[in-house]
Amino acid sequence: MLVIADSSALVALATCSALDILPGLYETVKVPQAVYDEVVVPGKSQSIALVEFCRTGWCP
């Protein structure tokens, strides 16, 4: 199954340290470039966790 993530869901999962459940639930998780740009702004809540998650290959 394919899921396209939005910023609210990603930030919520990062806040509760649950980003790692996405690969277990979905075969493909796509994060659009605009969402990526929004969630990895330096200093923004959970941006470091989201950058690390995206480095695993789920983001553009």
C-alpha positions as CSV (number, residue, x, y, z in Angstrom):
1,M,0.0,0.0,0.0
2,L,1.2,3.5,-0.8
3,V,0.7,6.4,1.6
4,I,1.5,10.1,1.0
5,A,2.4,11.8,4.2
6,D,1.5,15.3,5.1
7,S,3.4,17.5,7.6
8,S,1.0,17.2,10.5
9,A,1.1,13.4,10.5
10,L,4.9,13.4,10.3
11,V,5.4,15.9,13.1
12,A,2.9,14.1,15.3
13,L,4.7,10.7,14.7
14,A,8.1,12.4,15.3
15,T,6.8,13.9,18.6
16,C,5.9,10.6,20.0
17,S,9.0,8.8,18.5
18,A,6.9,6.7,16.3
19,L,8.2,7.4,12.8
20,D,9.6,3.9,12.6
21,I,6.1,2.5,12.4
22,L,5.5,3.9,8.9
23,P,7.8,1.4,7.1
24,G,6.2,-1.4,9.0
25,L,2.7,-0.4,8.0
26,Y,3.2,0.7,4.5
27,E,5.2,-0.7,1.6
28,T,5.8,2.8,0.2
29,V,5.7,6.2,2.0
30,K,6.0,9.2,-0.1
31,V,6.7,12.7,1.3
32,P,6.1,15.4,-1.3
33,Q,8.9,18.0,-1.7
34,A,6.6,20.8,-0.4
35,V,6.0,18.7,2.8
36,Y,9.7,17.9,3.2
37,D,10.6,21.6,2.8
38,E,8.0,22.5,5.5
39,V,9.1,19.9,8.1
40,V,12.8,20.2,8.0
41,V,13.1,23.9,8.6
42,P,16.0,24.3,11.1
43,G,14.8,25.1,14.6
44,K,11.2,23.8,13.9
45,S,9.8,21.2,16.2
46,Q,11.0,17.7,15.4
47,S,13.0,18.9,12.3
48,I,16.1,16.9,13.3
49,A,14.1,13.7,13.7
50,L,12.4,14.3,10.4
51,V,15.6,14.9,8.6
52,E,17.0,11.6,9.9
53,F,13.8,9.8,8.9
54,C,14.0,11.2,5.4
55,R,17.6,10.1,5.0
56,T,16.3,6.6,5.2
57,G,14.9,7.0,1.7
58,W,11.3,7.9,2.3
59,C,11.6,11.6,1.2
60,P,12.6,13.2,-2.1
